[in-house]
């Protein structure tokens, strides 16, 4: 296992991860572990690599802008897991690892002789993280599962969008990312459990369950109260005021003043303190019942100010409010800059490349972005040569027959 446990290397610097995953859900788990210092060795098919190397709408110089982020802090080795030789290399790597991350369809690794029961024979402390659409068990386990399907099955799609439109997506791969996030949490929980038991275990992260975990009180609302959540656009039913309101210059501002004390502040900022004692708006329930009327009243007030003056008044009055940011807004915002929420690394072809920093922030052993997504097979010599001890001729022979 890696031995660099210094604070500068990150709190997970003593962990080695073998990533047998591609696309988003599994690799996002690997990204999170790598962000906090784990050595992440990513196995990729020779010649093609992870499809994420090609994904993304914009490709300056023919390069994905997504790959440098999701593969940051990782080491790339090529390995054809469909061959006996590749499977042997993978087993040798796993023997020296703490965690394996994979997101293949259930049963695939078992067919290749890389199932958990086989791998734990020589590495009893191994933690195997398995990220799939529907989990490792149950009638749907064999199905192909993508993030969008998990979002639909987990309930997110049904409640996303405007009431008069079909279910919408959020604009990011939220289901995949949630599954990867829960996978990383499970991996660290299993590693901590290993400290007590000496044994590893399987972490089963299903996309639909990761989404379901975010659905608040949706289930008891239906069974206990007979209420089914629906799409509500920018508002939450019976929670007011919490909406997007217009400014005079055409910009939109989100105001969230649904708590009684905060609504009192908003009423004062609006120079109508009597609203907070009006029976129609004095309580949370009353404001929810009269949501449309209240939103119209607030919109009339906000539309009389430019966005800067409006926000200044709201912030000075202690009312939660803000613009709906785009990337341009993030780059220009002094708070992002002060907290270094956006960092920049130099890519050999793309030049200076901005991306989000490592979150959450640890006070003593923070995570870091040490390297951008690697070239395909960039670390073959380091991993196969230095770590596994394969000589140059042996590596050349494996490359010649397409194994690496």
C-alpha positions as a printed Julia matrix, in Angstrom:
404×3 Matrix{Float64}:
   0.0     0.0     0.0
   1.16    3.6    -0.46
   3.25    4.81    2.46
   3.05    8.59    2.1
   0.68    9.62    4.87
   1.87   13.21    5.28
  -0.72   15.91    5.69
   0.2    17.4     2.32
  -0.57   14.11    0.59
  -4.14   13.99    1.9
  -5.91   11.93    4.55
  -6.32    8.89    2.26
  -2.67    8.73    1.15
  -2.26    5.32    2.76
  -4.91    3.76    0.51
  -4.45    2.21   -2.92
  -7.47    1.96   -5.22
  -7.78   -0.1    -8.4
 -10.47    1.38  -10.63
 -12.06   -1.08  -13.07
 -14.78    1.36  -14.06
 -15.65    3.67  -16.9
 -18.01    6.52  -17.78
 -19.27    8.42  -14.71
 -20.63    6.62  -11.65
 -17.66    4.4   -10.75
 -14.99    6.86  -11.91
 -16.59    9.67   -9.88
 -16.12    7.49   -6.79
 -12.47    7.07   -7.8
 -12.13   10.81   -8.35
 -13.4    11.57   -4.84
 -11.02    9.07   -3.24
  -8.13   10.42   -5.31
  -8.99   14.0    -4.39
  -8.24   13.15   -0.77
  -4.93   11.47   -1.49
  -5.64    7.84   -2.37
  -3.46    6.34   -5.09
  -5.97    5.47   -7.82
  -4.77    3.08  -10.53
  -7.23    3.14  -13.4
  -7.39    0.12  -15.73
  -8.4     1.04  -19.29
  -8.87   -0.99  -22.48
  -5.78   -0.74  -24.7
  -6.17    1.49  -27.72
  -9.49    3.08  -26.77
  -9.47    3.76  -23.05
 -12.43    5.01  -21.05
 -15.16    6.51  -23.3
 -15.04    9.58  -21.04
 -11.88   10.53  -22.92
 -14.24   11.46  -25.79
 -17.3    12.72  -23.92
 -18.42   16.33  -23.6
 -20.0    18.88  -25.9
 -16.92   21.07  -26.38
 -13.65   19.5   -27.54
 -10.92   22.05  -28.18
  -7.95   20.42  -29.91
 -10.08   17.28  -30.07
  -9.73   16.82  -26.31
 -12.55   16.27  -23.83
 -12.88   18.94  -21.16
 -14.6    16.39  -18.92
 -11.77   13.84  -18.83
  -9.17   16.03  -17.07
 -11.61   16.43  -14.17
 -13.15   12.98  -13.67
  -9.74   11.32  -14.12
  -7.76   13.82  -12.06
  -5.3    12.41   -9.53
  -5.43    8.99  -11.25
  -2.78    6.79  -12.84
  -3.7     5.17  -16.16
  -2.6     1.68  -17.11
  -3.88   -0.27  -20.08
  -5.21   -3.76  -19.42
  -7.49   -5.98  -21.49
  -9.6    -7.61  -18.79
 -11.18   -9.94  -21.36
  -7.93  -11.87  -21.73
  -6.45  -14.36  -19.26
  -3.22  -12.37  -19.21
  -5.06   -9.15  -18.42
  -7.06  -10.84  -15.71
  -3.84  -12.13  -14.15
  -2.37   -8.62  -14.15
  -5.54   -7.28  -12.52
  -5.41   -9.92   -9.79
  -1.78   -9.06   -9.05
  -2.68   -5.38   -8.76
  -5.67   -6.07   -6.54
  -3.49   -8.16   -4.23
  -1.7    -4.92   -3.37
  -4.8    -2.73   -3.15
  -7.18   -1.66   -0.4
 -10.17   -0.9    -2.61
 -11.46   -2.0    -6.01
 -14.05    0.17   -7.76
 -16.05   -1.36  -10.61
 -19.28   -0.55  -12.43
 -19.67   -3.48  -14.8
 -22.91   -5.4   -15.1
 -23.3    -7.91  -12.22
 -21.59  -11.21  -13.01
 -19.06   -9.8   -15.45
 -16.11   -9.84  -13.07
 -17.11  -13.29  -11.86
 -16.9   -14.6   -15.45
 -13.43  -13.14  -15.69
 -12.27  -14.77  -12.45
 -12.2   -11.38  -10.73
 -15.22  -11.72   -8.45
 -15.02  -10.7    -4.81
 -14.89  -14.25   -3.45
 -11.94  -15.02   -5.71
 -10.04  -11.82   -4.99
 -10.49  -11.98   -1.22
  -8.77  -15.39   -1.15
  -5.41  -13.63   -1.5
  -6.46  -10.23   -0.12
  -8.9   -10.8     2.77
  -8.94   -7.1     3.65
 -10.13   -6.04    0.19
 -13.05   -3.64   -0.1
 -14.87   -4.06   -3.42
 -17.07   -1.14   -4.45
 -19.69   -2.17   -7.0
 -21.67    0.61   -8.69
 -24.57   -0.42  -10.93
 -27.98    0.76  -12.0
 -30.02   -1.62   -9.85
 -27.61   -3.24   -7.39
 -26.09   -6.7    -7.15
 -29.3    -8.5    -6.14
 -32.98   -8.44   -7.03
 -34.84   -9.19  -10.29
 -33.51   -6.09  -12.08
 -29.84   -6.67  -11.22
 -28.95   -8.16  -14.64
 -30.42   -5.23  -16.55
 -28.32   -2.57  -18.19
 -28.69    0.55  -16.08
 -27.7     4.13  -16.82
 -27.96    7.18  -14.61
 -31.04    8.5   -16.4
 -32.92    5.26  -15.72
 -31.91    5.36  -12.06
 -33.09    8.96  -11.8
 -36.48    7.94  -13.19
 -36.84    4.85  -11.02
 -35.63    6.63   -7.88
 -38.31    9.3    -8.25
 -36.23   12.32   -9.27
 -37.41   12.69  -12.85
 -41.1    12.7   -11.92
 -40.67   15.76   -9.68
 -38.25   17.7   -11.92
 -39.52   20.37  -14.3
 -42.63   22.47  -14.82
 -46.12   21.1   -14.08
 -47.29   21.35  -17.69
 -44.22   19.69  -19.2
 -42.92   16.11  -19.34
 -40.43   15.04  -16.66
 -37.1    16.79  -17.13
 -33.47   16.18  -16.33
 -31.36   18.45  -14.17
 -28.71   19.29  -16.79
 -26.0    17.21  -15.11
 -25.51   13.47  -14.59
 -26.95   13.63  -11.1
 -27.89    9.96  -10.68
 -24.42    8.75  -11.65
 -22.74   11.3    -9.4
 -24.93   10.46   -6.42
 -24.16    6.76   -6.84
 -20.44    7.58   -6.99
 -20.71    9.76   -3.91
 -22.49    7.06   -1.9
 -19.95    4.54   -3.2
 -17.09    6.63   -1.85
 -18.86    6.99    1.49
 -19.42    3.23    1.6
 -15.79    2.54    0.72
 -14.52    4.64    3.6
 -17.06    3.09    5.99
 -15.88   -0.38    4.94
 -12.21    0.57    5.36
 -12.97    1.82    8.85
 -14.83   -1.41    9.61
 -11.8    -3.36    8.44
  -9.75   -1.73   11.19
 -11.92   -3.59   13.7
 -12.52   -6.88   11.91
  -9.47   -7.24    9.65
 -11.78   -8.18    6.79
 -13.03   -6.35    3.76
 -16.51   -6.46    2.26
 -18.61   -5.52   -0.77
 -20.05   -2.01   -1.06
 -23.18   -2.23   -3.24
 -24.12    1.22   -4.59
 -27.16    1.24   -6.89
 -27.97    4.37   -8.85
 -31.72    4.19   -8.24
 -31.15    3.81   -4.48
 -28.7     6.72   -4.39
 -31.42    8.85   -5.98
 -34.09    7.43   -3.68
 -31.99    8.47   -0.68
 -32.44   12.1    -1.76
 -36.22   11.99   -2.01
 -36.94   13.39    1.45
 -40.42   12.4     2.73
 -41.81   11.31   -0.66
 -42.6     7.75    0.48
 -44.56    8.44    3.7
 -46.31   11.35    1.99
 -47.86    8.82   -0.37
 -48.56    5.93    2.0
 -49.51    7.84    5.14
 -51.03   11.04    3.73
 -52.13    9.93    0.26
 -50.18   12.76   -1.35
 -48.08   12.29   -4.49
 -45.38   14.85   -5.19
 -45.54   16.36   -8.64
 -43.52   18.78  -10.73
 -43.85   22.28   -9.34
 -41.31   24.28  -11.33
 -39.33   26.78   -9.23
 -41.48   26.5    -6.1
 -42.26   23.97   -3.41
 -45.96   23.47   -2.64
 -47.06   25.32    0.49
 -43.61   26.81    1.06
 -43.6    30.58    0.48
 -42.05   32.84   -0.36
 -39.38   30.79   -2.07
 -39.28   31.56   -5.77
 -37.56   33.38   -8.6
 -38.52   37.03   -8.91
 -37.81   39.64  -11.63
 -35.57   42.67  -11.26
 -36.11   45.87  -13.24
 -33.17   45.2   -15.57
 -34.46   41.81  -16.69
 -32.37   39.67  -14.33
 -33.91   37.16  -11.97
 -33.29   36.83   -8.25
 -34.09   33.86   -6.04
 -35.53   34.82   -2.65
 -36.03   32.25    0.12
 -37.92   33.84    3.02
 -40.35   31.09    3.97
 -39.45   30.94    7.68
 -41.57   33.2     9.9
 -38.65   35.24   11.23
 -37.12   35.64    7.77
 -40.41   36.67    6.22
 -40.66   39.36    8.87
 -37.3    40.68    7.68
 -38.45   40.61    4.05
 -41.59   42.54    4.93
 -39.44   45.17    6.64
 -37.1    45.42    3.63
 -40.17   45.9     1.42
 -41.28   48.75    3.7
 -44.45   46.81    4.45
 -43.86   45.39    7.94
 -47.61   44.91    8.32
 -47.4    41.92    5.94
 -45.78   39.83    8.66
 -48.85   40.23   10.88
 -51.45   39.97    8.13
 -53.53   36.83    8.67
 -52.9    35.83    5.05
 -49.11   35.77    5.53
 -48.35   35.66    9.25
 -47.68   31.93    9.47
 -45.93   29.34    7.33
 -49.24   27.59    6.62
 -50.99   30.84    5.69
 -48.23   31.89    3.3
 -48.33   28.48    1.67
 -52.08   28.7     1.2
 -51.76   32.16   -0.36
 -48.56   31.46   -2.29
 -49.67   32.79   -5.69
 -50.99   36.03   -4.25
 -47.84   36.56   -2.17
 -45.5    35.84   -5.07
 -47.33   38.38   -7.21
 -46.98   40.98   -4.49
 -43.26   40.34   -4.07
 -42.67   40.33   -7.84
 -44.23   43.76   -8.1
 -41.8    45.04   -5.48
 -38.65   43.38   -6.88
 -39.39   44.64  -10.4
 -38.96   48.21   -9.21
 -35.22   47.77   -8.55
 -32.16   46.89  -10.58
 -30.59   43.62   -9.56
 -27.64   45.13   -7.68
 -29.8    47.47   -5.59
 -32.33   44.71   -4.99
 -29.72   42.26   -3.74
 -28.07   44.9    -1.58
 -31.38   45.68    0.12
 -32.13   41.99    0.7
 -28.66   41.15    2.01
 -28.57   44.19    4.29
 -31.94   43.09    5.67
 -30.79   39.54    6.38
 -32.95   37.94    3.69
 -31.47   34.93    1.83
 -31.3    35.9    -1.84
 -29.06   35.55   -4.85
 -28.65   35.37   -8.59
 -29.0    32.1   -10.47
 -25.38   31.63  -11.47
 -23.87   30.56  -14.75
 -20.21   29.67  -15.18
 -19.47   33.31  -16.09
 -20.94   34.46  -12.77
 -18.83   31.96  -10.84
 -15.6    33.2   -12.4
 -16.49   36.8   -11.54
 -17.68   36.23   -7.97
 -15.33   37.4    -5.17
 -16.59   34.73   -2.76
 -15.58   31.94   -5.16
 -12.18   33.62   -5.46
 -11.68   34.15   -1.73
 -12.39   30.49   -0.96
 -10.51   29.2    -4.01
 -13.57   27.25   -5.08
 -12.17   27.28   -8.62
  -8.6    26.2    -9.24
  -6.47   26.17  -12.39
  -4.0    23.58  -13.62
  -1.99   23.6   -16.82
  -2.89   21.01  -19.45
  -0.18   20.27  -22.04
  -2.57   20.9   -24.96
  -5.48   22.87  -23.53
  -3.39   25.32  -21.55
  -4.69   26.68  -18.25
  -7.7    24.6   -17.3
 -10.15   25.76  -14.58
 -12.15   23.3   -12.5
 -13.84   23.01   -9.13
 -11.62   22.47   -6.12
 -11.8    19.54   -3.7
 -14.84   19.57   -1.4
 -15.5    19.32    1.49
 -12.61   21.26    3.01
 -10.58   19.59    5.76
  -8.84   21.93    8.17
  -5.72   19.84    8.82
  -5.39   17.37    5.93
  -7.15   18.91    2.94
  -7.53   17.17   -0.38
  -5.7    18.46   -3.43
  -5.76   18.18   -7.21
  -2.27   16.94   -7.93
  -2.63   16.04  -11.59
  -5.11   16.23  -14.45
  -6.55   13.17  -16.19
  -3.62   11.13  -17.56
  -2.78   10.0   -21.05
  -3.87    6.47  -21.93
  -1.35    4.06  -20.43
   0.79    6.9   -19.1
   1.69    4.92  -15.98
   2.25    1.48  -17.49
   5.96    1.53  -16.74
   5.52    2.8   -13.17
   2.78    0.34  -12.23
   3.73   -2.76  -14.19
   7.44   -2.2   -13.89
   8.04   -0.67  -10.49
   5.02   -2.01   -8.6
   4.56   -5.47  -10.14
   8.19   -5.97  -11.15
   7.57   -6.84  -14.81
  10.7    -6.47  -16.92
  10.88   -4.42  -20.08
  10.75   -7.47  -22.34
   7.72   -8.88  -20.55
   5.92   -5.56  -20.81
   6.8    -5.31  -24.49
   5.43   -8.81  -25.13
   2.17   -7.97  -23.39
   1.89   -4.79  -25.42
   2.63   -6.66  -28.64
  -0.29   -9.05  -28.11
  -2.64   -6.23  -27.08
  -2.98   -7.09  -23.4
  -1.61   -3.72  -22.26
